[in-house]
Amino acid sequence: MRTSLSYLGPFRSILTFCFISLLFLTLSRIGLGIWQAERVAAVDGWSHLLIQGLRVDVASLCWLWGVAALGTAIFSGDHTLGRAWKSILRIWLTLGLWLIVFLEISTPSFIEEYGFRPNRLYVEYLIYPKEVLSMLWSGRKFELILGGVISGLTLWGGWRLSGALLKKVSYPGLLLRPVIALAVILVTLLGARSTLGHRPLNPAMVAFNEDPLVNSLVINSAYSLVFAIDQMRNEANASQIYGYLDEQVVIDNIRRDSGRLPEAFTSTVLPSMSFNQATYQGKPKNLVIILQESLGAQFVGSLGGLPLTPNIDSLSQEGWSFENLYATGTRSVRGIEAVVTGFTPTPARSVVKLGKSQNDFFSIAALLKNHGYETQFVYGGESHFDNMKSFFLGNGFSDIVDENDYKNPAFVGSWGVSDEDLMRRANSEFEQFHKEGKPFFSLVFSSSNHDPFEFPNERIELYEQPKQTRNNAAKYADYAIGEFFKLAKESNYWKDTIFLVVADHDSRVGGASLVPIPRFRIPGIILGEGVGIKHDQRVVSQIDLAPTLISLMGISCSYPMLGRDLTQTSEDWPGRALMQYDKNMAYLRGDDVVILQPDREPAGFKYYSKTGLLSKSPQSDEMKLTAKSWALWGSMAYQKGLYRVASDDVELVTLR
């Protein structure tokens, strides 16, 4: 007896796999929704989640197997070409189902770490299999094993099922095939676009509330990932998601908001280039930046966080500490971008990873190298990670120390040698530079406070059990900082050096706000002989640190950085900070906030720092225009090559 599916001929295999995929995606979305039930219920999101989620799933399957259906309409048959197509279709169906299943089962771990479904970060980490697999095996064995088992079963089951469905198939006649092919094209296009409007379906179209996680649950992980990859291809024009402003309007606004006088800007070719007089007028000092991995304010006792950082808390009483310092993003490369180059965040990837910024892009290393400094990057892991090595060597860093350069380290984990090995090596490098009479700049980047949180035994009194937790790793990172400054304060280079201890970003940034502003707050302390004790209450961004450090070092020069020299900024300045969170950007000025979202008008809020809450509050047109100008500036500067190095204090590098 013939079943109803048999009347579908060669299309029954595709439709069966579509039904299985829709069922799996729906169950996955329901499961994720139950896991995050409190946040879904808070925005009354269940109906939208399921109805719009089904819409996205149908569109995804049209993209995934629509061409396969068209090929089936044209090529299928009991002949040589038809048999070849049957093999292709079988592979296509099996791998397509595996992709959907694999991405969905890996989604909970990704959400736990980053706060939304897989996006561009998922792709970026795939090119570092050693580090990622080592991290997963050390910290997520169960998820890794379960994922492997389910993937294997999916491939086996998909292959067996597709083979069974493609047996004893009846094929449509030749005269009917053009009609079927046309019907397939129409259904695929309509289903994939999911709208008759000008623009096809996209994540912004199905977003319905201010919680980015719940919005991401509406789409499926395969769609989210493919959309992110497509954006990466077009990220040179990434700012366009926020709309358009005339270039001169953008330039005028960012110049004014930078706090510099109009006459300070020295170039018409490089519009952000300005001459900046240093506050300190003595012999120029060395500079050491200690960039701390994932150390948000929530881990720092002196900032109201957990009591995990006695050494940083003590250092905050010895120098210039920032009470309201905000990271520009949620990734290490974003922190490097802001702290080392002073570049503003964009919805594209950090410039550390973009093609046009790999040479002749401004960095404080390039600036200081032009002033006769030795420039160095010291890291405990493999410096190629996140493209750091290539970016640094192309933009002013002369020397790189990484995992391969350590002899007999005390401890080696998934991300390289321990922080104490890193700090001891950094101290010995600085002592050697001083002995040779060479001024130096060094960026020292820690890694122990990173999942899977591996560090040596018996160094700290554990905050909690088991040992390998985020809180214990933060406490160990603080221990290593303390050990370094014990050495530095006894060294000959101490009196000639400015030190900055700052985090690259917080750990596991997430929340129900369009931009979870409290999770961008990080510690920052400037230390050194002659640096007074100060607890700075102003809102400060990572982009303000480099101009301030250059001024404290005693170097007067031209550069394209737009951050403030905080030594020359009034104490009653309310401050401002820029924060990029996935596709959204927040501009915080005092306690007023403007948040930019793709294809939407700027939204105004009031930020209550004590509670971390945002409430809707109209903001002035001037503030909205300023926020949009900052958001557009970064992409424009990157695309047009406007962020370059002054070859000296007079002559500027011209565009190539």
C-alpha positions in Angstrom: 0.0 0.0 0.0 1.4 3.4 -0.9 1.7 6.0 1.9 0.7 9.6 1.4 4.4 10.5 1.4 5.0 8.3 -1.6 2.9 10.7 -3.8 5.4 13.4 -3.1 8.0 11.5 -5.2 11.6 12.7 -4.8 10.4 15.7 -2.6 9.3 13.5 0.3 12.9 13.3 1.6 13.3 17.1 1.7 9.8 17.6 3.3 10.5 14.9 5.9 13.8 16.5 6.9 12.1 19.9 7.0 9.4 18.5 9.3 12.0 16.9 11.6 14.1 20.2 11.6 11.0 22.3 12.4 10.0 20.0 15.3 13.6 20.0 16.7 14.0 23.8 16.4 10.6 24.4 18.0 11.4 22.0 20.9 14.9 23.7 21.3 13.3 27.1 21.4 10.7 26.0 24.0 13.5 24.4 26.1 15.6 27.6 25.9 12.5 29.6 26.7 11.8 27.5 29.8 15.5 27.9 30.9 15.1 31.7 30.6 11.4 31.7 31.6 11.7 34.6 34.0 13.1 36.9 31.2 10.7 35.6 28.6 7.7 36.2 31.0 9.0 39.7 31.9 8.4 40.8 28.3 5.3 38.7 27.8 7.2 37.0 25.0 6.0 33.4 24.7 3.5 34.0 21.8 6.0 36.1 19.9 8.8 33.6 20.6 6.9 30.7 19.2 5.0 32.3 16.3 7.8 34.5 15.0 10.3 31.7 15.8 8.4 29.4 13.4 8.5 32.1 10.8 12.3 32.3 11.1 12.6 28.5 11.0 10.6 28.2 7.8 12.7 30.9 6.2 15.9 29.2 7.4 14.9 25.8 5.9 14.0 27.5 2.6 17.5 28.9 2.4 19.0 25.6 3.5 17.1 23.2 1.2 15.4 25.4 -1.4 18.2 25.0 -4.0 18.2 21.3 -3.2 14.5 21.2 -4.0 15.0 23.0 -7.3 17.8 20.6 -8.2 15.6 17.7 -7.4 12.8 19.1 -9.7 15.3 19.4 -12.5 17.8 16.5 -12.2 16.1 13.7 -10.3 15.2 10.5 -12.3 16.2 7.0 -12.9 19.3 7.8 -15.0 23.0 8.5 -14.5 22.5 12.2 -13.7 19.6 11.4 -11.4 21.5 8.8 -9.5 24.4 11.3 -9.0 22.0 13.9 -7.8 20.4 11.4 -5.3 23.9 11.0 -3.7 24.4 14.8 -3.6 20.9 15.3 -2.1 21.5 12.6 0.5 24.7 14.3 1.7 23.0 17.7 1.6 20.1 16.5 3.8 22.4 14.8 6.3 24.8 17.6 6.8 22.0 20.2 6.9 20.2 18.3 9.7 23.5 17.9 11.5 24.3 21.6 11.3 20.9 22.6 12.7 21.2 20.0 15.6 24.9 20.8 16.4 24.3 24.6 16.6 21.2 24.2 18.8 22.9 21.8 21.3 25.9 24.2 21.6 23.6 27.2 22.1 23.1 26.9 25.9 26.8 27.0 26.6 27.2 30.0 24.3 24.3 31.8 25.9 25.8 31.1 29.3 29.1 32.7 28.2 28.0 35.6 26.0 24.3 36.3 26.7 22.8 35.5 23.3 22.7 32.9 20.5 25.9 32.0 18.5 27.0 35.0 16.4 30.3 36.2 14.9 32.3 35.1 18.0 31.3 31.5 17.3 33.1 31.8 13.9 36.1 33.7 15.2 36.9 31.1 17.8 36.7 28.3 15.2 40.0 29.3 13.8 41.8 28.6 17.1 40.9 24.9 17.6 43.8 24.2 20.0 42.8 26.9 22.5 39.1 26.3 22.2 39.2 22.5 22.4 41.6 22.7 25.3 39.3 25.1 27.1 36.2 23.0 26.5 37.9 19.8 27.5 39.1 21.4 30.8 36.0 23.2 31.7 33.1 21.6 29.8 33.8 17.9 29.3 30.2 16.8 29.7 28.9 19.3 27.1 31.7 18.3 24.7 31.1 14.6 25.0 27.3 15.0 24.8 27.7 17.2 21.7 30.0 14.6 20.1 27.5 11.8 20.8 24.5 13.7 19.5 26.4 14.9 16.4 27.4 11.3 15.7 23.9 10.0 16.1 22.5 12.8 13.9 24.9 12.0 11.1 24.2 8.3 11.3 20.4 8.7 11.6 20.3 11.4 8.9 22.2 9.2 6.5 20.1 6.1 7.2 16.8 8.1 7.0 17.7 9.9 3.7 18.7 6.6 2.2 15.4 5.0 3.1 13.4 8.0 1.8 15.2 8.0 -1.5 14.4 4.4 -2.3 11.5 3.4 -4.7 10.8 7.0 -5.7 8.4 7.9 -8.5 9.5 10.9 -10.6 7.3 13.5 -12.3 7.0 13.6 -16.1 9.2 15.9 -18.1 6.3 18.1 -19.1 5.4 18.7 -15.5 8.9 19.5 -14.3 9.1 23.2 -15.5 5.8 23.8 -13.6 7.2 22.1 -10.5 10.5 24.0 -10.8 8.7 27.3 -11.0 6.5 26.4 -8.0 9.7 25.5 -6.0 11.3 28.8 -6.9 8.3 30.8 -5.8 7.8 28.9 -2.6 11.6 29.2 -1.8 11.8 32.9 -2.4 8.6 33.7 -0.6 9.6 31.5 2.3 13.2 32.7 2.5 12.2 36.4 2.4 9.2 35.8 4.7 7.8 39.1 3.7 6.5 41.0 0.6 8.2 44.2 1.9 11.3 45.9 0.5 13.7 44.2 2.9 13.8 40.4 3.5 13.5 38.9 7.0 16.3 39.9 9.4 16.8 39.7 13.2 15.7 43.3 13.6 12.3 42.6 12.0 11.4 40.0 14.6 12.9 41.7 17.6 10.2 42.9 19.9 11.6 44.0 23.3 14.6 45.5 25.0 16.1 42.1 26.2 18.7 41.1 23.6 18.7 37.4 24.8 15.0 37.0 24.4 15.2 38.6 21.0 17.9 36.2 20.0 15.8 33.2 21.1 13.2 34.1 18.4 15.7 33.3 15.7 17.5 29.9 15.5 21.2 29.5 15.9 21.8 28.5 12.3 20.1 31.7 11.1 21.9 33.8 13.7 25.3 32.4 12.7 24.8 32.8 8.9 23.5 36.3 9.4 26.6 37.2 11.4 28.9 35.7 8.8 27.1 37.8 6.1 27.6 40.9 8.2 31.3 40.1 8.6 31.6 40.2 4.8 30.1 43.7 4.7 31.5 45.1 7.9 33.5 47.9 6.2 30.1 49.7 6.0 28.9 48.4 9.4 27.9 51.8 10.6 25.1 52.0 8.1 22.9 49.9 10.4 22.6 53.1 12.5 21.5 55.3 9.6 23.3 58.1 7.8 24.8 61.5 8.7 26.8 63.8 6.5 30.5 63.2 7.1 31.2 66.8 8.0 28.5 66.6 10.6 30.1 63.5 12.1 33.5 65.2 12.2 32.2 68.4 13.7 30.4 66.5 16.5 33.2 64.2 17.5 35.7 67.1 17.5 33.5 69.1 19.8 32.8 66.2 22.1 36.5 65.4 22.3 36.9 68.5 24.4 39.6 70.0 22.2 39.7 73.5 20.9 39.1 73.8 17.1 42.7 75.1 16.6 44.1 71.9 18.1 43.1 69.9 15.0 46.1 70.0 12.7 45.0 68.1 9.6 42.3 68.3 6.9 43.3 64.9 5.6 43.2 63.1 8.9 40.2 64.9 10.6 40.8 63.6 14.2 44.5 64.4 14.2 45.2 67.0 16.9 48.3 68.4 18.7 48.3 67.7 22.5 50.5 69.3 25.0 51.6 67.0 27.8 50.9 67.9 31.4 54.2 66.5 32.7 57.2 68.5 31.5 60.1 66.4 32.8 62.1 63.7 31.2 59.7 61.4 29.4 58.8 58.3 31.3 58.4 54.6 30.4 54.9 53.1 30.2 53.6 49.7 31.3 50.0 48.7 30.7 48.9 45.6 32.5 45.7 44.4 30.7 43.7 42.1 33.0 41.6 39.4 31.4 37.8 39.5 32.2 38.2 41.5 35.5 34.9 43.4 35.8 34.0 45.6 38.7 31.9 42.8 40.1 35.1 41.1 41.1 36.8 44.1 42.7 36.2 44.9 46.3 37.1 48.5 46.1 34.4 49.0 43.4 31.7 47.3 45.4 32.3 43.8 44.1 33.2 40.6 45.7 36.2 40.6 48.1 38.6 39.0 45.6 41.2 41.7 44.9 43.0 42.8 48.0 46.1 43.8 46.0 44.2 45.9 43.5 42.2 47.4 46.3 45.4 48.4 48.0 46.9 49.9 44.8 43.7 52.0 44.3 44.7 53.8 47.5 48.2 54.5 46.1 47.4 56.1 42.8 44.8 57.5 40.4 41.8 55.1 40.5 38.8 55.4 38.3 35.5 54.6 40.0 33.4 54.8 36.9 35.5 53.5 34.1 33.7 51.6 31.3 35.0 49.1 28.8 34.1 49.7 25.1 33.1 46.1 24.5 33.0 42.5 25.6 36.0 41.0 24.0 39.8 41.2 24.6 40.4 42.6 21.1 37.9 45.4 21.8 39.8 46.3 25.0 43.1 46.2 23.1 41.6 48.4 20.4 40.5 51.0 23.0 43.4 51.0 25.4 46.3 50.6 22.9 45.0 52.6 19.9 42.3 54.9 21.5 40.0 53.8 18.7 36.2 54.0 19.2 34.0 50.8 19.1 32.1 49.9 16.0 29.5 47.2 15.2 32.2 45.5 13.1 34.9 43.4 14.5 37.7 45.1 16.4 40.4 46.7 14.2 42.8 44.1 15.7 41.2 41.7 13.2 40.3 43.8 10.2 42.3 43.8 7.0 42.9 47.5 6.4 44.2 48.1 9.9 47.1 45.6 9.9 49.7 48.2 8.9 50.1 52.0 9.5 47.1 52.1 11.9 47.7 54.3 14.8 48.8 52.8 18.1 50.6 54.3 21.1 53.3 51.7 20.3 53.8 53.3 16.9 53.8 56.8 18.4 56.3 55.9 21.1 58.5 54.0 18.7 58.8 57.3 16.7 60.0 58.9 19.9 62.8 56.3 20.4 61.0 53.8 22.7 61.4 50.1 22.8 57.9 48.7 22.2 56.9 45.3 23.5 54.0 42.9 24.0 54.3 40.3 26.8 51.8 37.5 26.9 51.6 34.1 28.5 49.8 32.3 25.6 50.2 32.1 21.9 50.4 35.6 20.5 48.8 34.7 17.2 45.4 34.3 19.0 42.8 36.8 17.9 45.3 38.1 15.3 47.2 40.0 18.0 50.7 39.2 16.8 50.0 40.3 13.2 48.3 43.5 14.3 51.0 44.4 16.9 54.0 43.8 14.6 52.3 45.8 11.8 51.5 48.7 14.1 54.6 49.7 16.1 55.5 46.8 18.4 59.1 45.7 17.9 59.2 42.7 20.2 56.8 40.0 21.3 57.2 37.6 24.2 54.7 34.7 24.2 54.4 31.1 25.5 57.3 29.8 23.5 59.7 32.2 25.2 59.3 30.9 28.8 61.8 28.5 30.2 60.6 26.2 33.0 57.4 28.1 33.8 55.9 27.4 37.2 52.5 26.4 35.6 51.1 26.0 32.1 47.3 25.8 31.5 45.0 25.8 28.5 45.8 29.5 27.7 49.5 29.4 28.4 51.8 30.1 31.3 50.3 31.4 34.6 50.0 35.0 35.4 52.8 34.9 37.9 55.2 33.5 35.2 54.0 36.3 33.0 54.6 39.0 35.7 58.1 37.7 36.6 59.1 37.7 32.9 57.7 41.2 32.5 59.7 42.5 35.4 62.9 40.9 34.1 62.3 42.5 30.7 61.8 45.9 32.2 65.0 45.6 34.3 66.9 44.7 31.2 65.6 47.7 29.3 66.5 50.0 32.2 70.0 48.5 32.5 70.6 49.2 28.8 69.3 52.8 29.2 66.4 52.3 26.8 63.0 54.0 27.3 60.3 51.4 26.9 56.6 50.8 26.5 55.2 47.3 27.3 51.7 45.9 27.0 51.4 43.0 29.5 48.3 40.8 28.9 47.2 38.3 31.5 45.2 35.1 30.8 44.7 33.0 33.9 41.3 34.6 34.6 39.8 32.8 31.6 37.6 29.7 31.3 38.6 27.0 32.3 40.3 29.0 35.1 43.5 27.1 35.7 46.1 28.3 38.1 48.8 26.9 40.4 47.9 25.3 43.7 48.6 26.8 47.1 49.0 30.4 45.9 45.7 31.8 47.3 43.2 30.9 49.9 40.3 29.8 47.8 37.2 31.9 47.8 35.0 28.9 47.1 35.0 25.2 46.1 35.8 23.7 43.7 39.1 25.3 42.8 38.6 26.1 39.1 35.9 28.8 39.3 35.7 32.3 37.9 35.9 33.8 41.4 39.0 31.9 42.4 40.7 32.7 39.1 40.0 36.4 39.6 41.5 36.2 43.1 44.6 34.4 41.7 44.9 37.1 39.0 44.9 39.7 41.7 47.6 37.7 43.6 49.9 37.8 40.5 49.4 41.6 40.3 50.4 42.0 43.9 53.6 39.9 43.3 54.5 42.0 40.3 54.2 45.3 42.2 56.4 44.0 45.0 59.1 43.5 42.5 58.4 46.7 40.6 58.6 48.9 43.7 62.0 47.6 44.5 63.3 48.0 40.9 65.5 50.7 39.4 62.8 51.4 36.7 60.0 52.2 39.1 60.8 55.9 39.5 60.9 56.4 35.7 57.7 54.5 34.8 54.0 55.1 34.6 51.9 52.0 35.2 48.3 51.3 34.2 46.4 48.3 35.6 43.1 48.0 33.7 40.7 45.2 32.6 40.0 44.5 29.0 36.3 43.8 29.7 34.0 42.1 32.3 33.3 38.4 32.4 30.1 37.0 30.8 28.5 40.3 29.9 24.8 39.9 29.7 21.4 41.1 30.9 17.9 42.1 30.0 18.8 45.7 28.9 19.6 46.7 25.3 23.1 47.3 26.7 23.8 46.0 30.2 25.8 49.0 31.3 26.8 47.8 34.8 28.6 44.8 33.2 30.8 47.2 31.3 32.2 48.8 34.4 35.8 47.8 35.1 38.8 48.7 37.3 41.5 51.1 36.2 44.4 52.5 38.2 47.3 54.7 37.1 50.4 54.3 39.4 54.0 55.7 39.5 56.2 58.1 41.1 54.6 61.6 40.9 51.1 60.2 40.3 48.9 61.6 43.1 46.3 59.7 45.0 42.9 60.3 43.4 39.5 58.6 43.4 38.0 59.8 40.1 34.2 59.8 40.1 33.8 61.0 36.5 32.4 58.6 33.8 35.4 57.5 31.9 35.9 55.3 28.8 38.8 53.1 27.9 39.5 55.4 25.0 40.4 58.2 27.5 43.3 56.2 29.0 45.9 56.4 26.2 45.7 60.2 25.9 46.0 60.5 29.6 49.0 58.2 29.8 50.8 60.0 27.0 50.3 63.3 28.9 51.5 61.8 32.2 54.6 60.4 30.4 55.6 63.9 29.3 55.2 63.5 25.5 53.6 66.4 23.6 52.7 65.2 20.1 50.0 64.9 17.4 47.8 61.9 17.3 44.3 60.9 16.0 42.9 59.7 19.3 39.7 61.4 20.4 39.7 60.3 24.0 40.1 62.9 26.7 43.4 63.8 28.4 41.9 63.5 31.9 44.8 65.5 33.4 43.5 68.5 31.5 39.7 67.9 31.9 37.8 69.7 34.5 36.7 67.9 37.6 33.0 68.8 37.0 33.0 67.2 33.6 30.2 64.6 33.8 32.2 62.2 31.6 31.0 60.0 28.8 31.6 56.4 27.7 30.9 54.4 24.5 29.8 50.8 24.8 29.3 48.3 22.0 27.1 45.3 22.8 26.6 43.0 19.8 24.7 45.2 17.3 23.7 47.9 19.9 25.8 50.9 21.1 25.3 53.0 24.2 26.5 56.5 24.6 26.6 57.4 28.4 27.0 61.0 29.4 26.8 61.4 33.2 23.6 59.5 33.9 22.0 60.1 30.6 22.0 57.4 27.9 21.3 57.1 24.2 21.2 53.6 22.8 21.5 53.0 19.0 20.0 49.9 17.5 20.0 48.6 13.9 17.4 50.3 11.7 15.8 52.1 14.6 15.7 55.6 16.0 18.0 56.4 18.9 16.4 55.6 22.2 16.8 57.8 25.4 17.2 56.5 28.9 18.2 57.5 32.4 20.9 55.3 34.1 20.7 54.7 37.8 24.3 53.5 38.7 23.4 52.4 42.2 20.8 49.9 40.9 22.1 49.4 37.4 18.7 50.0 36.0 17.7 52.0 32.9 14.4 53.8 32.6 13.1 55.5 29.4 13.8 59.2 29.4 13.7 61.6 26.5 17.2 62.8 25.5 18.0 66.0 23.6 18.4 66.0 19.9 22.0 67.2 20.5 22.8 64.2 22.6 21.2 61.8 20.0 23.2 63.5 17.2 26.4 63.2 19.2 25.8 59.5 20.0 25.1 58.8 16.3 28.2 60.7 15.3 30.5 58.6 17.6 28.8 55.4 16.3 29.4 56.4 12.6 32.9 57.8 13.1 34.7 54.5 13.7 33.5 52.8 10.6 34.1 55.9 8.5 37.6 56.3 9.9 38.5 52.7 9.2 37.0 52.5 5.7 38.6 55.8 4.5 42.0 55.3 6.2 41.6 58.3 8.6 43.3 56.8 11.6 47.0 57.0 11.0 50.3 57.9 12.7 52.0 61.3 12.7 55.6 60.5 11.5 56.8 63.4 13.7 55.2 66.4 15.4 55.0 68.3 12.1 54.8 66.1 9.1 51.7 63.8 8.8 51.4 60.5 7.0 49.4 61.0 3.8 46.8 58.5 2.7 48.0 55.9 0.2 
